[in-house]
Amino acid sequence: RRVLGDDKQEYSVTESMVDFNRAGSALVEIVFRPDVRSAEEAASIVSTLRALLRHIGTCDGKMEEGSLRCDLNVSIAPIPGAST
């Protein structure tokens, strides 16, 4: 999935597309829907993803320099079978 400005999205299954930031660096967006139950589990997922990206040479993973950024969306939903 490639995200364009103003939350417009463009999809393609027949071609690769590259998005660049203002400095001309290529951007990659990884979207997945894990079932995360704690802050520790979320931190573990980001740490594992960071290690993988560093291992394959996609980025240096320096979050403090902005080389890798993590944006989280949180949904709060009732747990099936739990009483309220």
BAFI-3210 file (N, C-alpha, C; in Angstrom, 3 decimals, decimal comma, padded with zeros to 6 digits):
// residues 84
n [1|2|3|4|5|6|7|8|9|10|11|12|13|14|15|16|17|18|19|20|21|22|23|24|25|26|27|28|29|30|31|32|33|34|35|36|37|38|39|40|41|42|43|44|45|46|47|48|49|50|51|52|53|54|55|56|57|58|59|60|61|62|63|64|65|66|67|68|69|70|71|72|73|74|75|76|77|78|79|80|81|82|83|84]
n.u [000,844|000,569|000,755|-000,606|-000,439|-002,735|-004,250|-004,989|-005,076|-003,312|-003,347|-001,621|-001,216|000,253|002,555|005,514|005,771|007,323|007,646|008,702|010,260|010,462|013,181|014,091|014,463|013,619|010,467|008,948|006,053|004,747|002,093|000,166|-001,949|-001,740|-002,736|-002,426|-001,786|-000,516|001,696|004,311|004,330|003,810|006,141|007,995|007,282|007,906|010,645|011,532|010,804|012,425|014,993|014,886|014,642|017,077|018,828|018,336|019,196|017,589|017,234|019,030|017,859|017,856|016,050|016,084|017,156|015,304|015,338|013,848|010,515|007,671|004,281|001,389|-001,884|-004,610|-007,213|-009,945|-011,776|-014,515|-013,754|-014,448|-016,862|-016,275|-017,465|-019,169]
n.v [-001,179|002,155|005,280|008,357|011,977|013,814|011,664|010,118|007,112|004,774|001,865|-000,918|-003,873|-004,646|-003,220|-001,744|000,864|003,880|005,965|009,156|011,070|014,554|015,038|013,385|010,726|007,293|005,947|003,509|001,794|-000,274|-002,251|-003,938|-006,150|-006,977|-008,767|-007,247|-007,253|-005,904|-003,253|-004,096|-006,241|-004,862|-003,296|-005,330|-006,309|-004,087|-003,925|-006,401|-006,113|-003,924|-005,067|-006,987|-005,353|-003,993|-006,160|-007,092|-004,923|-002,784|-000,401|001,687|001,714|003,704|005,153|007,494|009,308|009,455|007,572|005,322|005,035|004,702|004,482|004,137|002,817|002,667|000,603|000,268|-002,291|-004,333|-007,315|-010,452|-012,418|-011,430|-009,986|-006,889]
n.w [000,000|-000,823|000,579|-000,049|000,083|002,202|003,158|000,952|-000,839|-002,826|-004,710|-006,121|-007,935|-010,013|-010,390|-008,938|-006,602|-005,534|-002,785|-001,714|000,883|001,917|001,832|-000,077|000,458|000,196|001,220|003,319|004,122|006,519|007,148|009,447|011,333|014,239|017,193|019,920|023,336|025,399|026,528|026,661|024,864|022,479|022,328|021,979|019,447|017,796|018,310|017,290|014,581|013,926|014,270|012,223|009,898|010,053|009,788|007,152|005,790|005,104|006,515|008,892|011,319|013,269|015,419|016,921|015,170|013,241|011,230|011,420|012,119|014,207|014,141|015,963|016,013|018,105|019,084|021,138|022,252|023,348|025,162|023,905|025,562|028,057|031,083|031,633]
ca.u [000,000|001,278|-000,094|-000,341|-000,828|-004,155|-004,872|-005,399|-004,302|-003,249|-002,945|-001,271|-000,696|001,014|003,776|006,072|005,772|008,217|007,253|009,871|009,996|010,924|014,632|014,398|014,670|012,474|009,685|008,284|005,020|004,392|000,806|-000,283|-002,988|-001,532|-003,587|-001,471|-002,494|000,211|002,746|005,521|004,188|003,966|007,566|008,678|006,998|008,696|012,050|011,764|010,743|013,632|016,120|014,743|014,955|018,521|019,492|018,254|019,815|016,596|017,538|019,924|017,018|018,125|014,781|016,364|017,490|014,187|015,505|012,753|009,454|006,562|003,010|000,449|-003,309|-005,143|-008,660|-010,383|-012,996|-014,808|-013,212|-015,565|-017,094|-016,005|-018,613|-018,886]
ca.v [000,000|003,432|006,331|009,660|013,078|014,023|010,362|009,441|005,886|004,217|000,472|-001,513|-005,233|-004,916|-002,437|-001,253|002,318|004,399|007,262|009,809|012,173|015,850|015,003|012,505|009,344|006,407|005,611|002,210|001,683|-001,668|-002,261|-005,255|-006,091|-007,962|-008,679|-006,903|-007,153|-005,135|-002,345|-004,906|-006,993|-003,892|-002,964|-006,504|-006,346|-003,032|-004,315|-007,495|-005,536|-003,099|-005,984|-007,575|-004,331|-003,761|-007,363|-007,182|-003,730|-001,815|000,869|001,524|001,560|004,740|005,845|008,836|010,157|009,438|006,562|004,377|005,656|003,802|005,123|003,110|003,116|001,830|000,420|-000,342|-003,041|-005,284|-008,665|-011,398|-013,281|-010,751|-009,238|-005,457]
ca.w [000,000|-000,881|001,121|-000,632|000,953|002,525|003,393|-000,285|-000,957|-004,172|-004,662|-007,398|-007,860|-011,231|-010,448|-007,683|-006,526|-004,505|-002,234|-001,146|001,798|001,382|001,658|-001,189|000,899|-000,053|002,405|003,318|005,150|006,811|007,838|009,860|012,365|015,297|018,374|020,964|024,611|026,417|026,045|026,510|023,617|021,389|022,266|021,427|018,005|017,158|018,428|016,342|013,234|013,778|014,081|010,890|008,894|010,110|009,284|005,691|005,219|004,645|007,169|010,039|012,503|014,272|015,671|017,440|014,030|012,311|010,183|011,605|012,922|014,471|014,485|016,400|016,119|019,171|019,143|022,384|021,971|024,403|025,031|023,786|026,703|029,341|031,606|031,807]
c.u [000,882|000,332|000,337|-000,785|-002,329|-004,923|-005,452|-004,518|-004,395|-002,705|-002,580|-000,738|000,181|002,320|004,241|006,079|006,690|007,711|008,493|009,442|010,560|012,420|015,053|014,693|013,412|011,793|009,040|007,251|004,662|003,126|000,458|-001,237|-002,763|-002,527|-002,656|-002,225|-001,771|001,245|004,043|005,495|004,362|005,431|008,360|008,483|007,848|010,180|012,407|011,763|011,983|014,846|016,082|015,139|016,450|019,275|019,472|018,778|018,848|016,838|018,464|019,155|017,226|016,874|015,015|016,740|016,382|014,319|014,400|011,749|008,320|005,350|002,022|-000,965|-003,888|-006,660|-008,982|-011,742|-013,258|-014,184|-014,388|-015,659|-016,840|-017,233|-018,219|-019,514]
c.v [001,233|004,499|007,654|010,743|013,183|012,715|009,712|008,210|005,357|002,797|-000,005|-002,919|-005,561|-004,140|-002,055|000,261|002,744|005,766|007,848|010,885|013,461|015,891|014,068|011,071|008,521|006,048|004,246|002,234|000,217|-001,624|-003,698|-005,099|-007,160|-007,741|-008,483|-006,628|-006,343|-004,232|-003,119|-005,699|-006,064|-003,519|-004,106|-006,602|-005,313|-003,393|-005,421|-006,978|-004,704|-003,989|-006,614|-006,575|-004,011|-004,943|-007,436|-005,925|-002,695|-000,436|000,604|001,442|002,594|005,590|007,272|009,819|010,180|008,439|005,517|005,029|004,665|004,622|004,019|003,645|002,147|001,805|-000,265|-000,981|-003,994|-006,648|-009,636|-012,299|-012,639|-009,990|-007,782|-004,907]
c.w [000,000|-000,387|000,516|000,338|001,135|002,639|002,139|-000,415|-002,376|-004,062|-006,057|-007,167|-009,065|-011,311|-009,051|-007,728|-005,388|-004,095|-001,575|-000,151|001,204|001,126|000,535|-000,796|000,635|001,261|002,227|004,435|005,291|007,653|008,191|011,029|013,437|016,430|019,554|022,262|025,672|025,760|025,805|025,200|022,408|021,214|021,659|019,917|017,274|017,195|017,432|014,904|012,948|013,510|012,687|009,810|008,877|009,500|007,755|004,994|004,695|005,245|008,347|011,355|013,585|014,483|016,144|016,334|012,982|011,179|010,231|012,532|013,078|014,887|014,828|016,405|017,131|019,081|020,453|022,110|023,129|024,110|024,961|025,019|028,055|029,788|031,834|033,040]
res [r|r|v|l|g|d|d|k|q|e|y|s|v|t|e|s|m|v|d|f|n|r|a|g|s|a|l|v|e|i|v|f|r|p|d|v|r|s|a|e|e|a|a|s|i|v|s|t|l|r|a|l|l|r|h|i|g|t|c|d|g|k|m|e|e|g|s|l|r|c|d|l|n|v|s|i|a|p|i|p|g|a|s|t]
***
